Amino acid sequence: MKQCSRCDTIKSFEFFPKKKENKDGYHSHCKQCRSEYDRSRYSSKDRSEAYHSNLETERQTRREYYSNNKEDYYSRKAKRRAELLNRTPAWLTEHDLLHIKCIYSVCNMLNKEGTGPYEVDHIVPLQGKNVSGLHVPSNLRIVSRFENRSKGNKH
């Protein structure tokens, strides 16, 4: 049994939504009080207007961040893909991670100069048939997009 902090009634735990952060594992407000609070907080029209007005601002902020930090974006994207494949070793140091980020940064600068489309290539593919490489600085190189795409998933 638990007392709702909003309506002060004592109810069974089944009437409270779960919340792992609390000591007992349940919210302090019962489900009924919570839904009434949510309904009274915004009418559906206000909620829709607030969502759509913030949506365009949020999109613009994301576009600006992306255009100013492409190398960071690509570095994190490659790291995430490598982690999904369990190819980023735990023994990489901060220096190694910075080195990886610098490789992506140089690639981005070359693309901005207009000398040609370049990509960062894993010399030994992260997921190959016969051999699988690691996401480490020594396995990265900057190559033309054509060369990288024609190589495919081969070593």
Backbone as ProteinMPNN parsed JSONL, in Angstrom:
{"seq_chain_A": "MKQCSRCDTIKSFEFFPKKKENKDGYHSHCKQCRSEYDRSRYSSKDRSEAYHSNLETERQTRREYYSNNKEDYYSRKAKRRAELLNRTPAWLTEHDLLHIKCIYSVCNMLNKEGTGPYEVDHIVPLQGKNVSGLHVPSNLRIVSRFENRSKGNKH", "coords_chain_A": {"N_chain_A": [[0.845, -1.185, 0.0], [0.41, 2.272, -0.679], [0.653, 5.811, -0.303], [-0.801, 8.354, -2.192], [0.764, 11.273, -3.219], [-0.565, 13.435, -4.217], [-3.443, 13.228, -4.13], [-3.729, 12.207, -1.604], [-4.784, 9.714, -0.891], [-4.744, 6.31, 0.18], [-3.55, 3.665, -1.627], [-3.328, 0.552, -3.446], [-0.248, -0.832, -4.736], [-0.566, -1.403, -7.427], [-1.929, 0.688, -8.54], [-0.149, 2.649, -9.049], [2.245, 4.037, -11.256], [5.293, 2.464, -12.403], [8.592, 3.353, -11.307], [11.887, 3.278, -11.488], [13.847, 4.836, -10.266], [12.924, 5.717, -7.785], [12.867, 4.808, -4.28], [11.037, 2.793, -3.504], [10.303, 1.922, -5.977], [8.144, 2.948, -7.371], [6.057, 5.608, -8.726], [5.291, 8.771, -7.089], [2.785, 9.823, -7.425], [-0.524, 8.632, -8.033], [-1.875, 6.681, -10.787], [-4.286, 7.769, -11.749], [-4.294, 10.445, -10.769], [-2.042, 11.344, -12.06], [-2.746, 11.198, -14.802], [-4.853, 13.046, -14.847], [-3.466, 15.37, -14.216], [-1.728, 15.563, -16.416], [-3.61, 15.936, -18.494], [-4.757, 18.384, -17.737], [-2.643, 20.074, -17.882], [-1.919, 20.86, -20.52], [-4.026, 21.724, -23.212], [-5.104, 19.782, -26.02], [-4.774, 21.243, -28.363], [-2.984, 23.302, -27.629], [-0.748, 21.771, -27.002], [-0.133, 20.62, -29.476], [0.487, 22.922, -30.974], [2.701, 23.901, -29.553], [4.492, 21.808, -29.921], [4.889, 21.833, -32.748], [5.881, 24.438, -33.161], [8.313, 24.373, -31.802], [9.528, 22.354, -33.159], [10.489, 23.157, -35.71], [12.454, 24.979, -34.932], [14.158, 23.271, -33.534], [14.966, 21.557, -35.606], [16.386, 23.382, -37.205], [18.481, 24.053, -35.471], [19.784, 21.582, -35.285], [20.58, 21.262, -37.973], [22.428, 23.376, -38.222], [24.361, 22.606, -36.308], [25.227, 20.208, -37.446], [26.318, 21.105, -39.912], [28.461, 22.619, -38.983], [30.003, 20.774, -37.61], [30.823, 18.434, -39.038], [32.949, 16.566, -39.195], [33.076, 15.609, -36.594], [30.575, 14.458, -36.403], [30.738, 12.398, -38.375], [32.842, 10.919, -37.322], [31.793, 10.029, -34.851], [29.663, 8.567, -35.851], [30.956, 6.503, -37.281], [32.299, 5.308, -35.167], [30.173, 4.408, -33.617], [29.028, 2.555, -35.384], [31.14, 0.76, -35.519], [31.22, -0.043, -32.866], [28.797, -1.333, -32.681], [29.39, -3.524, -34.168], [31.171, -4.643, -32.505], [33.86, -3.876, -32.762], [35.482, -1.87, -31.789], [38.166, -1.582, -29.79], [38.604, -1.944, -26.22], [40.944, -1.047, -25.171], [41.774, 1.289, -26.398], [43.275, 4.46, -26.228], [42.791, 7.887, -25.052], [44.288, 9.45, -26.721], [44.405, 7.867, -29.048], [41.683, 7.907, -29.777], [41.4, 10.631, -30.297], [43.136, 10.817, -32.445], [41.75, 9.305, -34.359], [39.519, 10.951, -34.66], [40.789, 13.169, -35.765], [41.599, 12.156, -38.245], [39.125, 11.889, -39.532], [38.475, 14.57, -39.529], [40.444, 15.711, -41.23], [39.709, 14.458, -43.624], [37.195, 15.628, -43.987], [37.991, 18.302, -44.356], [39.402, 18.094, -46.776], [37.287, 17.456, -48.465], [35.822, 19.818, -48.293], [37.524, 21.59, -49.599], [37.142, 20.935, -52.192], [38.6, 19.209, -53.76], [37.846, 16.731, -54.467], [35.566, 13.992, -53.867], [36.086, 12.459, -50.822], [36.548, 9.679, -48.59], [36.745, 8.066, -45.379], [38.436, 5.109, -45.022], [38.316, 1.772, -43.871], [41.056, -0.189, -43.753], [41.378, -2.969, -43.336], [38.398, -4.548, -43.475], [35.634, -3.956, -41.21], [33.861, -5.989, -40.894], [34.412, -8.704, -42.342], [34.54, -11.577, -44.626], [36.662, -13.445, -44.34], [38.475, -12.171, -42.645], [38.413, -9.803, -40.004], [38.67, -6.433, -39.201], [39.798, -3.848, -36.87], [38.466, -0.876, -35.34], [40.615, 1.253, -35.307], [43.279, 3.737, -35.278], [45.443, 2.907, -36.946], [44.222, 1.326, -38.822], [42.837, 2.929, -40.489], [42.382, 5.0, -43.367], [42.511, 7.693, -45.741], [40.745, 7.8, -48.649], [39.699, 8.087, -52.115], [36.221, 8.441, -52.875], [35.311, 6.803, -54.932], [37.315, 4.805, -55.035], [37.017, 3.662, -52.503], [34.36, 2.72, -52.524], [34.464, 0.946, -54.652], [36.134, -0.973, -53.692], [34.626, -2.339, -51.856], [33.702, -4.801, -49.499], [36.165, -5.974, -49.096], [39.495, -7.159, -48.419]], "CA_chain_A": [[0.0, 0.0, 0.0], [1.174, 3.505, -0.82], [-0.177, 7.012, -0.267], [-0.589, 9.266, -3.311], [1.145, 12.584, -2.701], [-1.441, 14.471, -4.772], [-4.815, 13.122, -3.603], [-3.586, 11.733, -0.22], [-5.47, 8.462, -0.611], [-3.87, 5.151, 0.251], [-3.965, 2.725, -2.659], [-2.429, -0.564, -3.698], [0.845, -0.491, -5.644], [-0.984, -1.557, -8.819], [-2.482, 1.959, -8.993], [0.964, 3.581, -9.236], [3.172, 3.632, -12.315], [6.623, 2.097, -11.91], [9.687, 4.307, -11.489], [13.044, 2.617, -10.885], [14.667, 5.765, -9.493], [12.416, 5.848, -6.418], [13.275, 3.717, -3.388], [10.078, 1.688, -3.544], [10.138, 1.508, -7.359], [6.888, 3.462, -7.918], [5.865, 7.062, -8.698], [4.629, 9.274, -5.88], [1.394, 10.099, -7.784], [-1.236, 7.484, -8.586], [-2.108, 6.782, -12.228], [-5.42, 8.648, -11.995], [-3.851, 11.825, -10.556], [-1.059, 11.665, -13.092], [-3.436, 11.449, -16.066], [-5.579, 14.314, -14.7], [-2.463, 16.43, -14.275], [-1.278, 15.674, -17.807], [-4.689, 16.514, -19.293], [-4.971, 19.775, -17.38], [-1.442, 20.865, -18.154], [-2.066, 21.42, -21.861], [-5.091, 21.193, -24.045], [-4.485, 19.125, -27.171], [-4.414, 22.271, -29.328], [-1.762, 23.949, -27.144], [0.331, 20.801, -27.096], [0.209, 20.502, -30.882], [1.144, 24.167, -31.384], [4.011, 23.954, -28.914], [5.331, 20.804, -30.581], [5.251, 22.255, -34.099], [6.712, 25.642, -33.128], [9.65, 23.978, -31.376], [10.054, 21.386, -34.104], [11.284, 23.844, -36.731], [13.638, 25.514, -34.249], [15.024, 22.129, -33.248], [15.54, 21.12, -36.878], [17.375, 24.377, -37.617], [19.624, 23.903, -34.577], [20.477, 20.358, -35.698], [21.231, 21.526, -39.257], [23.598, 24.217, -37.966], [25.367, 21.794, -35.622], [25.762, 19.256, -38.422], [27.176, 21.782, -40.892], [29.661, 23.11, -38.301], [30.732, 19.684, -36.956], [30.686, 17.217, -39.846], [33.965, 15.566, -38.855], [32.657, 15.007, -35.327], [29.418, 13.63, -36.729], [31.183, 11.192, -39.066], [33.674, 10.146, -36.403], [30.897, 9.346, -33.914], [28.874, 7.604, -36.621], [31.816, 5.345, -37.544], [32.567, 4.659, -33.88], [28.953, 3.698, -33.227], [28.913, 1.396, -36.263], [32.175, -0.186, -35.099], [30.815, -0.612, -31.579], [27.732, -2.3, -32.949], [30.037, -4.732, -34.665], [32.151, -5.007, -31.469], [35.167, -3.744, -33.371], [36.264, -0.835, -31.122], [38.764, -2.221, -28.608], [38.525, -1.202, -24.959], [42.264, -0.543, -24.805], [42.097, 2.54, -27.083], [43.513, 5.583, -25.324], [42.221, 9.162, -25.493], [45.115, 9.868, -27.847], [43.938, 7.115, -30.213], [40.362, 8.424, -30.157], [41.645, 11.938, -30.894], [43.743, 10.534, -33.745], [40.647, 8.893, -35.232], [38.726, 12.15, -34.933], [41.593, 14.004, -36.661], [41.537, 11.564, -39.585], [37.835, 12.29, -40.086], [38.536, 16.01, -39.722], [41.23, 15.945, -42.444], [38.864, 14.026, -44.734], [36.178, 16.655, -44.16], [38.649, 19.48, -44.926], [39.67, 17.804, -48.187], [36.013, 17.548, -49.176], [35.436, 21.231, -48.354], [38.376, 22.252, -50.59], [36.623, 20.615, -53.515], [39.568, 18.428, -54.536], [37.215, 15.468, -54.835], [34.895, 13.358, -52.724], [36.917, 11.508, -50.096], [35.946, 8.957, -47.47], [37.682, 7.341, -44.516], [38.311, 3.693, -45.328], [38.954, 0.78, -42.995], [41.918, -1.0, -44.61], [40.815, -4.303, -43.118], [36.985, -4.274, -43.183], [35.172, -4.267, -39.856], [33.116, -7.247, -40.91], [34.741, -9.394, -43.584], [34.289, -13.017, -44.619], [37.815, -14.182, -43.841], [39.187, -11.417, -41.623], [37.71, -8.617, -39.529], [39.595, -5.459, -38.633], [39.386, -3.061, -35.72], [38.303, 0.563, -35.548], [41.799, 1.859, -34.682], [43.908, 4.656, -36.235], [46.308, 2.237, -37.923], [43.382, 0.64, -39.801], [42.088, 3.947, -41.214], [43.081, 5.793, -44.367], [41.629, 8.547, -46.528], [40.796, 7.423, -50.064], [38.602, 8.662, -52.891], [34.955, 7.733, -52.709], [35.259, 5.759, -55.956], [38.183, 3.695, -54.62], [36.428, 3.022, -51.318], [33.141, 1.996, -52.89], [34.794, -0.167, -55.554], [36.792, -2.0, -52.876], [33.58, -3.119, -51.203], [34.006, -5.353, -48.185], [37.297, -6.877, -49.331], [40.781, -6.738, -47.871]], "C_chain_A": [[0.887, 1.244, 0.0], [0.211, 4.681, -0.851], [0.206, 7.918, -1.435], [-0.285, 10.65, -2.743], [0.27, 13.709, -3.244], [-2.843, 14.423, -4.159], [-4.855, 12.593, -2.169], [-4.386, 10.485, 0.109], [-4.462, 7.323, -0.619], [-4.416, 4.097, -0.71], [-2.94, 1.613, -2.764], [-1.379, -0.141, -4.731], [0.444, -0.601, -7.109], [-1.566, -0.274, -9.398], [-1.404, 3.017, -9.217], [1.844, 3.103, -10.385], [4.556, 3.341, -11.746], [7.629, 3.193, -12.216], [10.89, 3.765, -10.746], [13.841, 3.525, -9.97], [14.203, 5.914, -8.038], [12.777, 4.619, -5.585], [12.336, 2.52, -3.472], [9.789, 1.214, -4.962], [8.864, 2.006, -8.02], [6.856, 4.986, -7.83], [5.181, 7.486, -7.4], [3.172, 9.623, -6.141], [0.75, 8.846, -8.349], [-1.516, 7.734, -10.072], [-3.234, 7.763, -12.553], [-5.019, 10.114, -11.839], [-2.875, 12.26, -11.645], [-1.746, 11.987, -14.414], [-4.242, 12.754, -15.999], [-4.623, 15.496, -14.814], [-1.991, 16.647, -15.717], [-2.347, 16.305, -18.695], [-4.882, 17.985, -19.004], [-3.789, 20.669, -17.742], [-1.521, 21.569, -19.506], [-3.329, 20.87, -22.494], [-4.411, 20.599, -25.27], [-4.045, 20.147, -28.211], [-3.105, 22.948, -28.916], [-0.564, 23.027, -27.308], [0.817, 20.668, -28.541], [0.953, 21.744, -31.368], [2.548, 24.257, -30.805], [4.973, 22.985, -29.592], [5.805, 21.317, -31.937], [6.093, 23.527, -34.103], [8.14, 25.302, -32.714], [10.313, 23.043, -32.377], [10.943, 22.052, -35.144], [12.554, 24.444, -36.129], [14.638, 24.417, -33.974], [15.703, 21.633, -34.525], [16.635, 22.08, -37.345], [18.641, 24.269, -36.769], [20.446, 22.677, -34.973], [21.218, 20.557, -37.014], [22.511, 22.34, -39.058], [24.706, 23.419, -37.294], [26.023, 20.842, -36.613], [26.716, 19.951, -39.382], [28.47, 22.298, -40.262], [30.534, 21.989, -37.746], [30.638, 18.384, -37.733], [31.702, 16.147, -39.461], [33.616, 14.866, -37.546], [31.499, 14.048, -35.565], [29.857, 12.312, -37.374], [32.035, 10.306, -38.165], [32.804, 9.355, -35.42], [30.066, 8.282, -34.617], [29.683, 6.336, -36.893], [32.105, 4.583, -36.257], [31.356, 3.839, -33.444], [28.786, 2.433, -34.07], [29.927, 0.326, -35.858], [31.81, -0.835, -33.769], [29.702, -1.63, -31.754], [28.309, -3.617, -33.439], [31.079, -5.262, -33.677], [33.578, -4.923, -31.999], [35.996, -2.606, -32.767], [36.843, -1.439, -29.854], [38.69, -1.318, -27.372], [39.855, -0.571, -24.589], [42.663, 0.724, -25.553], [42.25, 3.666, -26.062], [42.807, 6.825, -25.855], [42.983, 9.687, -26.706], [44.681, 9.161, -29.128], [42.592, 7.631, -30.708], [40.486, 9.791, -30.813], [42.254, 11.783, -32.287], [42.671, 10.144, -34.758], [39.818, 10.106, -35.637], [39.468, 13.071, -35.902], [41.576, 13.474, -38.09], [40.228, 11.963, -40.265], [37.807, 13.79, -40.361], [39.3, 16.366, -40.999], [40.41, 15.571, -43.679], [37.796, 15.085, -45.031], [36.778, 17.92, -44.774], [38.951, 19.279, -46.408], [38.392, 17.913, -49.018], [35.558, 18.993, -49.313], [36.259, 21.989, -49.389], [37.914, 21.976, -52.007], [37.6, 19.83, -54.378], [38.999, 17.077, -54.956], [36.514, 14.872, -53.638], [35.789, 12.284, -52.097], [36.119, 10.86, -48.97], [37.051, 8.328, -46.64], [37.395, 5.861, -44.692], [38.956, 2.861, -44.229], [39.738, -0.158, -43.908], [41.483, -2.464, -44.539], [39.365, -4.075, -42.704], [36.587, -4.688, -41.765], [34.462, -5.607, -39.798], [33.348, -7.929, -42.252], [34.455, -10.88, -43.488], [35.427, -13.778, -43.958], [38.522, -13.494, -42.683], [38.366, -10.19, -41.255], [38.693, -7.701, -38.815], [39.005, -4.754, -37.425], [39.237, -1.601, -36.115], [39.399, 1.263, -34.753], [42.475, 2.749, -35.72], [44.759, 3.968, -37.296], [45.511, 1.495, -39.002], [42.574, 1.63, -40.643], [42.973, 4.637, -42.236], [42.045, 6.604, -45.134], [41.833, 8.186, -47.991], [39.641, 8.102, -50.793], [37.349, 7.808, -52.705], [34.86, 6.579, -53.701], [36.076, 4.546, -55.522], [37.572, 2.935, -53.444], [35.215, 2.184, -51.685], [33.435, 0.826, -53.815], [35.469, -1.305, -54.8], [35.751, -2.917, -52.238], [34.018, -3.58, -49.83], [35.172, -6.35, -48.293], [38.551, -6.297, -48.71], [41.785, -6.632, -48.99]], "O_chain_A": [[1.963, 1.262, 0.597], [-0.905, 4.57, -1.359], [1.382, 8.214, -1.645], [-1.009, 11.136, -1.874], [0.364, 14.838, -2.764], [-3.37, 15.446, -3.723], [-5.932, 12.54, -1.575], [-4.644, 10.219, 1.283], [-3.459, 7.366, -1.331], [-5.576, 3.692, -0.623], [-1.83, 1.716, -2.241], [-1.598, 0.792, -5.503], [1.055, 0.048, -7.958], [-1.688, -0.15, -10.617], [-1.719, 4.162, -9.542], [2.156, 1.916, -10.485], [4.944, 3.908, -10.724], [7.541, 3.872, -13.238], [10.923, 3.784, -9.516], [14.448, 3.059, -9.005], [15.013, 6.206, -7.158], [12.969, 3.527, -6.122], [12.782, 1.373, -3.507], [9.103, 0.208, -5.144], [8.521, 1.551, -9.111], [7.523, 5.587, -6.988], [4.575, 6.671, -6.705], [2.387, 9.714, -5.197], [1.397, 8.081, -9.064], [-1.404, 8.862, -10.551], [-3.142, 8.508, -13.529], [-5.365, 10.94, -12.684], [-2.891, 13.408, -12.088], [-1.371, 12.95, -15.082], [-4.308, 13.488, -16.985], [-4.946, 16.504, -15.442], [-1.873, 17.784, -16.173], [-2.027, 17.124, -19.558], [-5.144, 18.765, -19.92], [-3.939, 21.882, -17.888], [-1.215, 22.758, -19.606], [-3.659, 19.696, -22.332], [-3.244, 20.894, -25.526], [-3.034, 19.936, -28.88], [-2.219, 23.147, -29.748], [0.513, 23.467, -27.709], [2.019, 20.61, -28.799], [1.942, 21.63, -32.093], [3.483, 24.65, -31.503], [6.139, 23.313, -29.809], [6.995, 21.243, -32.244], [6.948, 23.682, -34.975], [9.085, 25.895, -33.234], [11.54, 22.957, -32.427], [12.036, 21.562, -35.429], [13.612, 24.414, -36.757], [15.839, 24.608, -34.161], [16.894, 21.324, -34.512], [17.684, 21.648, -37.822], [19.75, 24.38, -37.292], [21.676, 22.735, -34.991], [22.344, 20.086, -37.172], [23.547, 22.036, -39.649], [25.871, 23.543, -37.671], [27.244, 20.691, -36.615], [27.808, 19.445, -39.642], [29.482, 22.402, -40.954], [31.701, 22.228, -37.437], [30.397, 17.332, -37.142], [31.37, 14.963, -39.403], [33.836, 13.663, -37.406], [31.455, 12.958, -34.995], [29.406, 11.24, -36.973], [31.955, 9.08, -38.24], [33.04, 8.17, -35.183], [29.795, 7.223, -34.052], [29.168, 5.227, -36.754], [32.151, 3.353, -36.257], [31.498, 2.716, -32.962], [28.447, 1.371, -33.547], [29.616, -0.865, -35.854], [32.054, -2.024, -33.562], [29.662, -2.653, -31.072], [27.774, -4.689, -33.155], [31.789, -6.222, -33.978], [34.405, -5.792, -31.719], [37.128, -2.395, -33.202], [36.097, -1.776, -28.935], [38.712, -0.091, -27.477], [39.893, 0.351, -23.774], [43.781, 1.205, -25.372], [41.441, 3.797, -25.144], [42.286, 6.821, -26.97], [42.398, 10.291, -27.605], [44.598, 9.791, -30.182], [42.382, 7.776, -31.912], [39.772, 10.089, -31.77], [41.921, 12.537, -33.201], [42.693, 10.614, -35.896], [39.462, 10.27, -36.804], [38.845, 13.687, -36.767], [41.542, 14.254, -39.041], [40.223, 12.333, -41.439], [37.181, 14.232, -41.324], [38.86, 17.222, -41.765], [40.42, 16.298, -44.672], [37.53, 15.395, -46.192], [36.147, 18.549, -45.623], [38.773, 20.198, -47.207], [38.42, 18.407, -50.146], [34.973, 19.363, -50.33], [35.758, 22.934, -49.999], [38.265, 22.714, -52.928], [37.449, 19.787, -55.599], [39.628, 16.359, -55.733], [36.837, 15.214, -52.5], [36.191, 11.328, -52.761], [35.145, 11.424, -48.471], [38.154, 8.086, -47.132], [36.26, 5.411, -44.534], [40.021, 3.212, -43.719], [39.151, -0.845, -44.744], [41.251, -3.106, -45.563], [39.124, -3.457, -41.666], [37.13, -5.638, -41.201], [34.466, -6.278, -38.765], [32.569, -7.751, -43.188], [34.163, -11.395, -42.408], [35.197, -14.65, -43.12], [39.107, -14.161, -41.829], [37.699, -9.607, -42.109], [39.447, -8.132, -37.943], [37.876, -5.02, -37.013], [39.813, -1.152, -37.105], [39.154, 1.796, -33.67], [42.275, 2.552, -36.919], [44.786, 4.417, -38.442], [46.09, 1.077, -40.005], [41.719, 1.218, -41.426], [44.166, 4.836, -42.006], [40.866, 6.255, -45.176], [42.947, 8.255, -48.511], [38.72, 8.626, -50.166], [37.424, 6.614, -52.414], [34.383, 5.499, -53.354], [35.615, 3.409, -55.617], [37.611, 1.705, -53.404], [35.064, 1.061, -51.206], [32.734, -0.184, -53.773], [35.391, -2.462, -55.211], [35.971, -4.12, -52.097], [34.638, -2.822, -49.083], [35.165, -7.413, -47.672], [38.654, -5.088, -48.502], [42.943, -6.29, -48.751]]}, "name": "protein", "num_of_chains": 1, "seq": "MKQCSRCDTIKSFEFFPKKKENKDGYHSHCKQCRSEYDRSRYSSKDRSEAYHSNLETERQTRREYYSNNKEDYYSRKAKRRAELLNRTPAWLTEHDLLHIKCIYSVCNMLNKEGTGPYEVDHIVPLQGKNVSGLHVPSNLRIVSRFENRSKGNKH"}
